[in-house]
Structures are given as C-alpha cells and as structure tokens.
Amino acid sequence: MSGNWQPINTAPKNEAGQMFGPTILIYYRVDDLPWPSYWGPNLSAPAEGCWLSCDENPPFDEDYVTHWQPLPSAPDA
C-alpha cells in the first residue's frame, strides 16, 4: 500500500443525526483494492453501522477493512 494510509479505527464516520459518513478510500484485504466508501446504516443490524461502497455492493466485511485515507483532490480545471 502506498499513500497516506491510516488505521481504520481512526476513519471518519457519520456525525450524530447524519445518515451517511463522508466518502473516503478504504483498503479491503479480501481483494487488495482501495474502495471509495462511507460509514452508513447496517440494514441487517440497525443498531450498528457498516462500511458501504459507493455503488450497490453489499457491506464490506469489517474484519477485512484495515486502513483508510482521504479521497484525492479533484484535478484542476
């Protein structure tokens, strides 16, 4: 892994009253890829949240989400 990866336990999550957290890159050990994702509601366990991808994939298995980093800046116009 390269870049500014940080332990997942330091990742930003939703603020009180927010449905979804900010979009970040998470590192998923299952496929060794970074994924744009956010912390959101876990429909199978409503009292808990989970890492969700920004497309329609199911939640990530939290045992394999190990690191995160901010999304890169957008390119200059």
Secondary structure by P-SEA (a helix, b strand, c coil): ccccccccccccccccccccccbbbbbbcccccccbbbbbbccccccbbbbbccccccccccccccccccccccccc
